[in-house]
Amino acid sequence: MAISLIYLLWSIPVLAAVSLVMAGTRHERPELIWQQTWRNAVWTLTFLGSVAAVIAVAIWWIGS
């Protein structure tokens, strides 16, 4: 069963909120907060994408 696009779209505001909170706890200047927010968001998306790719390959490999 595939996850629907609606559920994936809900992850965008959650990712933004988590990234902003993490950046806000480390920096006080707004420009540094925004820079760190983008870095956190990119890192999180890369990590989750890598995990999803590994799981997809494992499912494909086991299924064939």
mmCIF file of the N, C-alpha and C atoms, coordinates in Angstrom:
data_MODEL
# 
_entry.id   MODEL 
# 
loop_
_atom_site.group_PDB 
_atom_site.id 
_atom_site.type_symbol 
_atom_site.label_atom_id 
_atom_site.label_alt_id 
_atom_site.label_comp_id 
_atom_site.label_asym_id 
_atom_site.label_entity_id 
_atom_site.label_seq_id 
_atom_site.pdbx_PDB_ins_code 
_atom_site.Cartn_x 
_atom_site.Cartn_y 
_atom_site.Cartn_z 
_atom_site.occupancy 
_atom_site.B_iso_or_equiv 
_atom_site.pdbx_formal_charge 
_atom_site.auth_seq_id 
_atom_site.auth_comp_id 
_atom_site.auth_asym_id 
_atom_site.auth_atom_id 
_atom_site.pdbx_PDB_model_num 
ATOM 1   N N  . MET A 1 1  ? 0.856  -1.179  0.000  1.00 0.00 ? 1  MET A N  1 
ATOM 2   C CA . MET A 1 1  ? 0.000  0.000   0.000  1.00 0.00 ? 1  MET A CA 1 
ATOM 3   C C  . MET A 1 1  ? 0.892  1.229   0.000  1.00 0.00 ? 1  MET A C  1 
ATOM 4   N N  . ALA A 1 2  ? 0.722  2.096   -0.965 1.00 0.00 ? 2  ALA A N  1 
ATOM 5   C CA . ALA A 1 2  ? 1.546  3.294   -1.086 1.00 0.00 ? 2  ALA A CA 1 
ATOM 6   C C  . ALA A 1 2  ? 0.967  4.426   -0.239 1.00 0.00 ? 2  ALA A C  1 
ATOM 7   N N  . ILE A 1 3  ? 1.850  5.266   0.240  1.00 0.00 ? 3  ILE A N  1 
ATOM 8   C CA . ILE A 1 3  ? 1.419  6.425   1.009  1.00 0.00 ? 3  ILE A CA 1 
ATOM 9   C C  . ILE A 1 3  ? 0.884  7.471   0.042  1.00 0.00 ? 3  ILE A C  1 
ATOM 10  N N  . SER A 1 4  ? -0.188 8.131   0.421  1.00 0.00 ? 4  SER A N  1 
ATOM 11  C CA . SER A 1 4  ? -0.766 9.109   -0.486 1.00 0.00 ? 4  SER A CA 1 
ATOM 12  C C  . SER A 1 4  ? 0.010  10.421  -0.435 1.00 0.00 ? 4  SER A C  1 
ATOM 13  N N  . LEU A 1 5  ? -0.158 11.213  -1.470 1.00 0.00 ? 5  LEU A N  1 
ATOM 14  C CA . LEU A 1 5  ? 0.545  12.486  -1.577 1.00 0.00 ? 5  LEU A CA 1 
ATOM 15  C C  . LEU A 1 5  ? 0.136  13.441  -0.465 1.00 0.00 ? 5  LEU A C  1 
ATOM 16  N N  . ILE A 1 6  ? -1.099 13.343  -0.007 1.00 0.00 ? 6  ILE A N  1 
ATOM 17  C CA . ILE A 1 6  ? -1.585 14.225  1.058  1.00 0.00 ? 6  ILE A CA 1 
ATOM 18  C C  . ILE A 1 6  ? -0.764 14.026  2.331  1.00 0.00 ? 6  ILE A C  1 
ATOM 19  N N  . TYR A 1 7  ? -0.480 12.786  2.677  1.00 0.00 ? 7  TYR A N  1 
ATOM 20  C CA . TYR A 1 7  ? 0.314  12.524  3.872  1.00 0.00 ? 7  TYR A CA 1 
ATOM 21  C C  . TYR A 1 7  ? 1.737  13.036  3.715  1.00 0.00 ? 7  TYR A C  1 
ATOM 22  N N  . LEU A 1 8  ? 2.279  12.929  2.523  1.00 0.00 ? 8  LEU A N  1 
ATOM 23  C CA . LEU A 1 8  ? 3.627  13.454  2.293  1.00 0.00 ? 8  LEU A CA 1 
ATOM 24  C C  . LEU A 1 8  ? 3.648  14.970  2.381  1.00 0.00 ? 8  LEU A C  1 
ATOM 25  N N  . LEU A 1 9  ? 2.584  15.629  1.934  1.00 0.00 ? 9  LEU A N  1 
ATOM 26  C CA . LEU A 1 9  ? 2.530  17.089  2.012  1.00 0.00 ? 9  LEU A CA 1 
ATOM 27  C C  . LEU A 1 9  ? 2.449  17.586  3.454  1.00 0.00 ? 9  LEU A C  1 
ATOM 28  N N  . TRP A 1 10 ? 1.904  16.787  4.354  1.00 0.00 ? 10 TRP A N  1 
ATOM 29  C CA . TRP A 1 10 ? 1.863  17.164  5.757  1.00 0.00 ? 10 TRP A CA 1 
ATOM 30  C C  . TRP A 1 10 ? 3.263  17.217  6.372  1.00 0.00 ? 10 TRP A C  1 
ATOM 31  N N  . SER A 1 11 ? 4.209  16.542  5.772  1.00 0.00 ? 11 SER A N  1 
ATOM 32  C CA . SER A 1 11 ? 5.561  16.547  6.325  1.00 0.00 ? 11 SER A CA 1 
ATOM 33  C C  . SER A 1 11 ? 6.290  17.867  6.076  1.00 0.00 ? 11 SER A C  1 
ATOM 34  N N  . ILE A 1 12 ? 5.841  18.657  5.107  1.00 0.00 ? 12 ILE A N  1 
ATOM 35  C CA . ILE A 1 12 ? 6.515  19.927  4.809  1.00 0.00 ? 12 ILE A CA 1 
ATOM 36  C C  . ILE A 1 12 ? 6.418  20.914  5.973  1.00 0.00 ? 12 ILE A C  1 
ATOM 37  N N  . PRO A 1 13 ? 5.227  21.228  6.513  1.00 0.00 ? 13 PRO A N  1 
ATOM 38  C CA . PRO A 1 13 ? 5.196  22.159  7.650  1.00 0.00 ? 13 PRO A CA 1 
ATOM 39  C C  . PRO A 1 13 ? 5.865  21.594  8.904  1.00 0.00 ? 13 PRO A C  1 
ATOM 40  N N  . VAL A 1 14 ? 5.788  20.291  9.079  1.00 0.00 ? 14 VAL A N  1 
ATOM 41  C CA . VAL A 1 14 ? 6.459  19.682  10.229 1.00 0.00 ? 14 VAL A CA 1 
ATOM 42  C C  . VAL A 1 14 ? 7.966  19.826  10.094 1.00 0.00 ? 14 VAL A C  1 
ATOM 43  N N  . LEU A 1 15 ? 8.480  19.558  8.910  1.00 0.00 ? 15 LEU A N  1 
ATOM 44  C CA . LEU A 1 15 ? 9.910  19.711  8.655  1.00 0.00 ? 15 LEU A CA 1 
ATOM 45  C C  . LEU A 1 15 ? 10.344 21.156  8.843  1.00 0.00 ? 15 LEU A C  1 
ATOM 46  N N  . ALA A 1 16 ? 9.551  22.107  8.358  1.00 0.00 ? 16 ALA A N  1 
ATOM 47  C CA . ALA A 1 16 ? 9.882  23.525  8.511  1.00 0.00 ? 16 ALA A CA 1 
ATOM 48  C C  . ALA A 1 16 ? 9.889  23.937  9.984  1.00 0.00 ? 16 ALA A C  1 
ATOM 49  N N  . ALA A 1 17 ? 8.906  23.486  10.734 1.00 0.00 ? 17 ALA A N  1 
ATOM 50  C CA . ALA A 1 17 ? 8.828  23.845  12.150 1.00 0.00 ? 17 ALA A CA 1 
ATOM 51  C C  . ALA A 1 17 ? 9.998  23.263  12.938 1.00 0.00 ? 17 ALA A C  1 
ATOM 52  N N  . VAL A 1 18 ? 10.302 22.004  12.691 1.00 0.00 ? 18 VAL A N  1 
ATOM 53  C CA . VAL A 1 18 ? 11.413 21.362  13.403 1.00 0.00 ? 18 VAL A CA 1 
ATOM 54  C C  . VAL A 1 18 ? 12.737 22.037  13.054 1.00 0.00 ? 18 VAL A C  1 
ATOM 55  N N  . SER A 1 19 ? 12.934 22.347  11.788 1.00 0.00 ? 19 SER A N  1 
ATOM 56  C CA . SER A 1 19 ? 14.173 22.997  11.364 1.00 0.00 ? 19 SER A CA 1 
ATOM 57  C C  . SER A 1 19 ? 14.302 24.384  11.971 1.00 0.00 ? 19 SER A C  1 
ATOM 58  N N  . LEU A 1 20 ? 13.203 25.135  12.020 1.00 0.00 ? 20 LEU A N  1 
ATOM 59  C CA . LEU A 1 20 ? 13.249 26.469  12.627 1.00 0.00 ? 20 LEU A CA 1 
ATOM 60  C C  . LEU A 1 20 ? 13.541 26.416  14.120 1.00 0.00 ? 20 LEU A C  1 
ATOM 61  N N  . VAL A 1 21 ? 12.929 25.482  14.811 1.00 0.00 ? 21 VAL A N  1 
ATOM 62  C CA . VAL A 1 21 ? 13.167 25.364  16.259 1.00 0.00 ? 21 VAL A CA 1 
ATOM 63  C C  . VAL A 1 21 ? 14.617 24.966  16.532 1.00 0.00 ? 21 VAL A C  1 
ATOM 64  N N  . MET A 1 22 ? 15.125 24.001  15.762 1.00 0.00 ? 22 MET A N  1 
ATOM 65  C CA . MET A 1 22 ? 16.518 23.587  15.963 1.00 0.00 ? 22 MET A CA 1 
ATOM 66  C C  . MET A 1 22 ? 17.476 24.741  15.683 1.00 0.00 ? 22 MET A C  1 
ATOM 67  N N  . ALA A 1 23 ? 17.228 25.495  14.615 1.00 0.00 ? 23 ALA A N  1 
ATOM 68  C CA . ALA A 1 23 ? 18.099 26.619  14.278 1.00 0.00 ? 23 ALA A CA 1 
ATOM 69  C C  . ALA A 1 23 ? 17.961 27.746  15.293 1.00 0.00 ? 23 ALA A C  1 
ATOM 70  N N  . GLY A 1 24 ? 16.746 27.979  15.762 1.00 0.00 ? 24 GLY A N  1 
ATOM 71  C CA . GLY A 1 24 ? 16.521 29.045  16.741 1.00 0.00 ? 24 GLY A CA 1 
ATOM 72  C C  . GLY A 1 24 ? 17.161 28.781  18.089 1.00 0.00 ? 24 GLY A C  1 
ATOM 73  N N  . THR A 1 25 ? 17.355 27.527  18.436 1.00 0.00 ? 25 THR A N  1 
ATOM 74  C CA . THR A 1 25 ? 17.997 27.223  19.712 1.00 0.00 ? 25 THR A CA 1 
ATOM 75  C C  . THR A 1 25 ? 19.520 27.346  19.632 1.00 0.00 ? 25 THR A C  1 
ATOM 76  N N  . ARG A 1 26 ? 20.064 27.418  18.415 1.00 0.00 ? 26 ARG A N  1 
ATOM 77  C CA . ARG A 1 26 ? 21.516 27.494  18.257 1.00 0.00 ? 26 ARG A CA 1 
ATOM 78  C C  . ARG A 1 26 ? 22.013 28.896  17.946 1.00 0.00 ? 26 ARG A C  1 
ATOM 79  N N  . HIS A 1 27 ? 21.170 29.731  17.345 1.00 0.00 ? 27 HIS A N  1 
ATOM 80  C CA . HIS A 1 27 ? 21.605 31.051  16.904 1.00 0.00 ? 27 HIS A CA 1 
ATOM 81  C C  . HIS A 1 27 ? 20.617 32.104  17.363 1.00 0.00 ? 27 HIS A C  1 
ATOM 82  N N  . GLU A 1 28 ? 21.105 33.366  17.409 1.00 0.00 ? 28 GLU A N  1 
ATOM 83  C CA . GLU A 1 28 ? 20.238 34.477  17.769 1.00 0.00 ? 28 GLU A CA 1 
ATOM 84  C C  . GLU A 1 28 ? 19.980 35.411  16.596 1.00 0.00 ? 28 GLU A C  1 
ATOM 85  N N  . ARG A 1 29 ? 20.882 35.482  15.653 1.00 0.00 ? 29 ARG A N  1 
ATOM 86  C CA . ARG A 1 29 ? 20.720 36.375  14.511 1.00 0.00 ? 29 ARG A CA 1 
ATOM 87  C C  . ARG A 1 29 ? 19.822 35.714  13.469 1.00 0.00 ? 29 ARG A C  1 
ATOM 88  N N  . PRO A 1 30 ? 18.847 36.477  12.944 1.00 0.00 ? 30 PRO A N  1 
ATOM 89  C CA . PRO A 1 30 ? 17.883 35.884  11.986 1.00 0.00 ? 30 PRO A CA 1 
ATOM 90  C C  . PRO A 1 30 ? 18.538 35.281  10.746 1.00 0.00 ? 30 PRO A C  1 
ATOM 91  N N  . GLU A 1 31 ? 19.570 35.913  10.194 1.00 0.00 ? 31 GLU A N  1 
ATOM 92  C CA . GLU A 1 31 ? 20.189 35.352  8.989  1.00 0.00 ? 31 GLU A CA 1 
ATOM 93  C C  . GLU A 1 31 ? 20.852 34.014  9.280  1.00 0.00 ? 31 GLU A C  1 
ATOM 94  N N  . LEU A 1 32 ? 21.429 33.855  10.454 1.00 0.00 ? 32 LEU A N  1 
ATOM 95  C CA . LEU A 1 32 ? 22.017 32.562  10.824 1.00 0.00 ? 32 LEU A CA 1 
ATOM 96  C C  . LEU A 1 32 ? 20.940 31.514  11.078 1.00 0.00 ? 32 LEU A C  1 
ATOM 97  N N  . ILE A 1 33 ? 19.819 31.964  11.640 1.00 0.00 ? 33 ILE A N  1 
ATOM 98  C CA . ILE A 1 33 ? 18.709 31.033  11.875 1.00 0.00 ? 33 ILE A CA 1 
ATOM 99  C C  . ILE A 1 33 ? 18.197 30.496  10.548 1.00 0.00 ? 33 ILE A C  1 
ATOM 100 N N  . TRP A 1 34 ? 18.019 31.359  9.536  1.00 0.00 ? 34 TRP A N  1 
ATOM 101 C CA . TRP A 1 34 ? 17.523 30.911  8.229  1.00 0.00 ? 34 TRP A CA 1 
ATOM 102 C C  . TRP A 1 34 ? 18.522 30.007  7.532  1.00 0.00 ? 34 TRP A C  1 
ATOM 103 N N  . GLN A 1 35 ? 19.815 30.341  7.636  1.00 0.00 ? 35 GLN A N  1 
ATOM 104 C CA . GLN A 1 35 ? 20.835 29.480  7.029  1.00 0.00 ? 35 GLN A CA 1 
ATOM 105 C C  . GLN A 1 35 ? 20.818 28.092  7.656  1.00 0.00 ? 35 GLN A C  1 
ATOM 106 N N  . GLN A 1 36 ? 20.757 28.052  8.972  1.00 0.00 ? 36 GLN A N  1 
ATOM 107 C CA . GLN A 1 36 ? 20.747 26.766  9.665  1.00 0.00 ? 36 GLN A CA 1 
ATOM 108 C C  . GLN A 1 36 ? 19.446 26.012  9.404  1.00 0.00 ? 36 GLN A C  1 
ATOM 109 N N  . THR A 1 37 ? 18.335 26.744  9.248  1.00 0.00 ? 37 THR A N  1 
ATOM 110 C CA . THR A 1 37 ? 17.057 26.102  8.926  1.00 0.00 ? 37 THR A CA 1 
ATOM 111 C C  . THR A 1 37 ? 17.154 25.353  7.603  1.00 0.00 ? 37 THR A C  1 
ATOM 112 N N  . TRP A 1 38 ? 17.718 26.003  6.572  1.00 0.00 ? 38 TRP A N  1 
ATOM 113 C CA . TRP A 1 38 ? 17.870 25.340  5.272  1.00 0.00 ? 38 TRP A CA 1 
ATOM 114 C C  . TRP A 1 38 ? 18.801 24.148  5.360  1.00 0.00 ? 38 TRP A C  1 
ATOM 115 N N  . ARG A 1 39 ? 19.887 24.287  6.107  1.00 0.00 ? 39 ARG A N  1 
ATOM 116 C CA . ARG A 1 39 ? 20.818 23.158  6.258  1.00 0.00 ? 39 ARG A CA 1 
ATOM 117 C C  . ARG A 1 39 ? 20.142 21.984  6.943  1.00 0.00 ? 39 ARG A C  1 
ATOM 118 N N  . ASN A 1 40 ? 19.383 22.256  8.001  1.00 0.00 ? 40 ASN A N  1 
ATOM 119 C CA . ASN A 1 40 ? 18.671 21.176  8.702  1.00 0.00 ? 40 ASN A CA 1 
ATOM 120 C C  . ASN A 1 40 ? 17.645 20.516  7.795  1.00 0.00 ? 40 ASN A C  1 
ATOM 121 N N  . ALA A 1 41 ? 16.904 21.319  7.033  1.00 0.00 ? 41 ALA A N  1 
ATOM 122 C CA . ALA A 1 41 ? 15.880 20.767  6.151  1.00 0.00 ? 41 ALA A CA 1 
ATOM 123 C C  . ALA A 1 41 ? 16.513 19.893  5.065  1.00 0.00 ? 41 ALA A C  1 
ATOM 124 N N  . VAL A 1 42 ? 17.588 20.369  4.465  1.00 0.00 ? 42 VAL A N  1 
ATOM 125 C CA . VAL A 1 42 ? 18.254 19.587  3.415  1.00 0.00 ? 42 VAL A CA 1 
ATOM 126 C C  . VAL A 1 42 ? 18.835 18.305  3.994  1.00 0.00 ? 42 VAL A C  1 
ATOM 127 N N  . TRP A 1 43 ? 19.466 18.404  5.154  1.00 0.00 ? 43 TRP A N  1 
ATOM 128 C CA . TRP A 1 43 ? 20.050 17.211  5.780  1.00 0.00 ? 43 TRP A CA 1 
ATOM 129 C C  . TRP A 1 43 ? 18.954 16.191  6.108  1.00 0.00 ? 43 TRP A C  1 
ATOM 130 N N  . THR A 1 44 ? 17.858 16.657  6.684  1.00 0.00 ? 44 THR A N  1 
ATOM 131 C CA . THR A 1 44 ? 16.768 15.750  7.048  1.00 0.00 ? 44 THR A CA 1 
ATOM 132 C C  . THR A 1 44 ? 16.153 15.093  5.815  1.00 0.00 ? 44 THR A C  1 
ATOM 133 N N  . LEU A 1 45 ? 15.909 15.884  4.750  1.00 0.00 ? 45 LEU A N  1 
ATOM 134 C CA . LEU A 1 45 ? 15.349 15.312  3.534  1.00 0.00 ? 45 LEU A CA 1 
ATOM 135 C C  . LEU A 1 45 ? 16.302 14.321  2.885  1.00 0.00 ? 45 LEU A C  1 
ATOM 136 N N  . THR A 1 46 ? 17.589 14.623  2.902  1.00 0.00 ? 46 THR A N  1 
ATOM 137 C CA . THR A 1 46 ? 18.580 13.699  2.347  1.00 0.00 ? 46 THR A CA 1 
ATOM 138 C C  . THR A 1 46 ? 18.604 12.396  3.136  1.00 0.00 ? 46 THR A C  1 
ATOM 139 N N  . PHE A 1 47 ? 18.599 12.504  4.438  1.00 0.00 ? 47 PHE A N  1 
ATOM 140 C CA . PHE A 1 47 ? 18.618 11.314  5.286  1.00 0.00 ? 47 PHE A CA 1 
ATOM 141 C C  . PHE A 1 47 ? 17.366 10.468  5.072  1.00 0.00 ? 47 PHE A C  1 
ATOM 142 N N  . LEU A 1 48 ? 16.196 11.099  5.108  1.00 0.00 ? 48 LEU A N  1 
ATOM 143 C CA . LEU A 1 48 ? 14.951 10.352  4.934  1.00 0.00 ? 48 LEU A CA 1 
ATOM 144 C C  . LEU A 1 48 ? 14.833 9.776   3.526  1.00 0.00 ? 48 LEU A C  1 
ATOM 145 N N  . GLY A 1 49 ? 15.307 10.523  2.539  1.00 0.00 ? 49 GLY A N  1 
ATOM 146 C CA . GLY A 1 49 ? 15.300 10.009  1.171  1.00 0.00 ? 49 GLY A CA 1 
ATOM 147 C C  . GLY A 1 49 ? 16.205 8.803   1.017  1.00 0.00 ? 49 GLY A C  1 
ATOM 148 N N  . SER A 1 50 ? 17.359 8.844   1.678  1.00 0.00 ? 50 SER A N  1 
ATOM 149 C CA . SER A 1 50 ? 18.284 7.708   1.627  1.00 0.00 ? 50 SER A CA 1 
ATOM 150 C C  . SER A 1 50 ? 17.674 6.472   2.277  1.00 0.00 ? 50 SER A C  1 
ATOM 151 N N  . VAL A 1 51 ? 17.041 6.665   3.414  1.00 0.00 ? 51 VAL A N  1 
ATOM 152 C CA . VAL A 1 51 ? 16.389 5.541   4.090  1.00 0.00 ? 51 VAL A CA 1 
ATOM 153 C C  . VAL A 1 51 ? 15.270 4.975   3.215  1.00 0.00 ? 51 VAL A C  1 
ATOM 154 N N  . ALA A 1 52 ? 14.473 5.852   2.603  1.00 0.00 ? 52 ALA A N  1 
ATOM 155 C CA . ALA A 1 52 ? 13.387 5.394   1.732  1.00 0.00 ? 52 ALA A CA 1 
ATOM 156 C C  . ALA A 1 52 ? 13.938 4.640   0.521  1.00 0.00 ? 52 ALA A C  1 
ATOM 157 N N  . ALA A 1 53 ? 15.059 5.114   -0.032 1.00 0.00 ? 53 ALA A N  1 
ATOM 158 C CA . ALA A 1 53 ? 15.663 4.429   -1.186 1.00 0.00 ? 53 ALA A CA 1 
ATOM 159 C C  . ALA A 1 53 ? 16.167 3.045   -0.802 1.00 0.00 ? 53 ALA A C  1 
ATOM 160 N N  . VAL A 1 54 ? 16.794 2.938   0.356  1.00 0.00 ? 54 VAL A N  1 
ATOM 161 C CA . VAL A 1 54 ? 17.283 1.640   0.816  1.00 0.00 ? 54 VAL A CA 1 
ATOM 162 C C  . VAL A 1 54 ? 16.116 0.678   1.036  1.00 0.00 ? 54 VAL A C  1 
ATOM 163 N N  . ILE A 1 55 ? 15.058 1.166   1.636  1.00 0.00 ? 55 ILE A N  1 
ATOM 164 C CA . ILE A 1 55 ? 13.890 0.315   1.868  1.00 0.00 ? 55 ILE A CA 1 
ATOM 165 C C  . ILE A 1 55 ? 13.254 -0.099  0.542  1.00 0.00 ? 55 ILE A C  1 
ATOM 166 N N  . ALA A 1 56 ? 13.164 0.837   -0.406 1.00 0.00 ? 56 ALA A N  1 
ATOM 167 C CA . ALA A 1 56 ? 12.582 0.511   -1.717 1.00 0.00 ? 56 ALA A CA 1 
ATOM 168 C C  . ALA A 1 56 ? 13.416 -0.529  -2.445 1.00 0.00 ? 56 ALA A C  1 
ATOM 169 N N  . VAL A 1 57 ? 14.728 -0.409  -2.402 1.00 0.00 ? 57 VAL A N  1 
ATOM 170 C CA . VAL A 1 57 ? 15.604 -1.395  -3.046 1.00 0.00 ? 57 VAL A CA 1 
ATOM 171 C C  . VAL A 1 57 ? 15.478 -2.742  -2.349 1.00 0.00 ? 57 VAL A C  1 
ATOM 172 N N  . ALA A 1 58 ? 15.403 -2.739  -1.025 1.00 0.00 ? 58 ALA A N  1 
ATOM 173 C CA . ALA A 1 58 ? 15.274 -3.991  -0.286 1.00 0.00 ? 58 ALA A CA 1 
ATOM 174 C C  . ALA A 1 58 ? 13.951 -4.681  -0.619 1.00 0.00 ? 58 ALA A C  1 
ATOM 175 N N  . ILE A 1 59 ? 12.878 -3.921  -0.700 1.00 0.00 ? 59 ILE A N  1 
ATOM 176 C CA . ILE A 1 59 ? 11.579 -4.503  -1.051 1.00 0.00 ? 59 ILE A CA 1 
ATOM 177 C C  . ILE A 1 59 ? 11.607 -5.046  -2.465 1.00 0.00 ? 59 ILE A C  1 
ATOM 178 N N  . TRP A 1 60 ? 12.209 -4.293  -3.391 1.00 0.00 ? 60 TRP A N  1 
ATOM 179 C CA . TRP A 1 60 ? 12.325 -4.753  -4.790 1.00 0.00 ? 60 TRP A CA 1 
ATOM 180 C C  . TRP A 1 60 ? 13.148 -6.022  -4.879 1.00 0.00 ? 60 TRP A C  1 
ATOM 181 N N  . TRP A 1 61 ? 14.254 -6.053  -4.138 1.00 0.00 ? 61 TRP A N  1 
ATOM 182 C CA . TRP A 1 61 ? 15.163 -7.212  -4.179 1.00 0.00 ? 61 TRP A CA 1 
ATOM 183 C C  . TRP A 1 61 ? 14.497 -8.459  -3.580 1.00 0.00 ? 61 TRP A C  1 
ATOM 184 N N  . ILE A 1 62 ? 13.812 -8.271  -2.474 1.00 0.00 ? 62 ILE A N  1 
ATOM 185 C CA . ILE A 1 62 ? 13.144 -9.408  -1.841 1.00 0.00 ? 62 ILE A CA 1 
ATOM 186 C C  . ILE A 1 62 ? 11.978 -9.889  -2.686 1.00 0.00 ? 62 ILE A C  1 
ATOM 187 N N  . GLY A 1 63 ? 11.281 -8.969  -3.346 1.00 0.00 ? 63 GLY A N  1 
ATOM 188 C CA . GLY A 1 63 ? 10.116 -9.330  -4.140 1.00 0.00 ? 63 GLY A CA 1 
ATOM 189 C C  . GLY A 1 63 ? 10.453 -10.033 -5.455 1.00 0.00 ? 63 GLY A C  1 
ATOM 190 N N  . SER A 1 64 ? 11.684 -9.855  -5.948 1.00 0.00 ? 64 SER A N  1 
ATOM 191 C CA . SER A 1 64 ? 11.982 -10.446 -7.253 1.00 0.00 ? 64 SER A CA 1 
ATOM 192 C C  . SER A 1 64 ? 12.671 -11.787 -7.177 1.00 0.00 ? 64 SER A C  1 
# 
